Amino acid sequence: MLRKWISELAAVGLAVLFLLPIVFAVINSFKSNGEMLSSFVAWPEIWRPENYVKVWHDMNYPRALGNTVIVTAFGVGLTLLISAMAAYRLARMHAVRGFWLMIFLTISMMVPFQTIMIPLVKLASIFNMTNSRIGLIVMIVALFSPFTIFLYRGFMLELPKELEEASRIDGANIYQSFFQVILPLMMPVTATAAVLNILWVWNDFILSFLMLQKEEVMTLQLTVYRYFGTYSQEWNLALVSLILAAIPVLILYLLLQKYIIKGVSAGAVKG
């Protein structure tokens, strides 16, 4: 009984520890810049909701949010589709060929992005993919697919081949077997991969910074960056921009939370 109470108190303590920065960020987002710099932990003398109105207009929040949603939705959607199909093929091909292809994909995941970002931008420039949401989506699919394939393949190997054989006997071709039989069974790992990729793409800064320079195609993370200038730093407005950028993905995470837990639990049992 004592051990249970200690565990619960430790969990509450950790939760409070992680939530405190968020609480302070929200409180200070309603202060003036001078008031925030004078005392970060004090309550605002005057609550300033106009900070949110100002940042909303300065960021052109609807446009930046729309760009981020488009890039995230199409980038993650294509990554999941291509990765699921590739993992299906890898899981069902000859063991030796599948092994070496997975080694190749694993090696590509080990290469730091900083070592390839300059050649990547040069390549994107040659194909006129810079300052283009489509170009950024293509880069996202290329960079995020190896890890997603790795996730899918591990789950796919646990699915019995008899399911596909039964669908073939019923007259289904390989595409029907995949989309109507296999893909629905992979919903737990799909939800997990989707949330991980959405968080990475939504919060990505450096790839978007390298690919997008025009204001009309900038994502939320790039518009947030303007509040961190070298000579003028409005920290209260910077906190507002960070909160506005985090709210949509936080809502999505809460909606998909049960699927994330299912995916992690399934992976733990199968592993």
Number of C-alpha atoms within 10 A of each C-alpha: 6 7 8 9 10 11 12 12 12 12 12 12 12 11 11 12 11 11 12 11 11 13 13 15 20 16 20 27 26 24 25 19 16 11 17 20 14 9 11 14 13 13 15 17 10 10 14 14 12 11 19 19 11 13 20 15 10 13 21 15 18 12 16 22 20 15 18 23 19 16 25 23 17 17 24 27 16 18 25 23 17 17 23 25 18 18 25 20 14 22 21 13 12 10 11 9 11 16 14 11 13 19 12 12 16 15 11 14 16 8 10 9 14 8 9 10 14 12 10 16 17 13 13 20 14 10 10 11 20 21 21 18 22 15 18 22 23 18 19 23 21 14 15 19 23 22 17 26 26 20 19 24 22 16 23 23 15 11 14 10 12 9 12 20 13 13 17 14 9 9 11 16 12 12 11 15 18 18 12 14 16 20 17 11 15 16 14 21 24 23 21 23 22 20 20 16 23 22 18 15 22 22 19 15 16 14 16 26 15 16 22 21 14 10 14 13 20 24 30 29 22 22 20 23 14 16 21 13 9 7 5 9 13 16 20 24 23 21 24 26 26 19 18 18 22 16 11 13 17 13 11 13 17 10 11 15 15 13 18 22 14 16 20 15 14 14 16 9 7 11 9
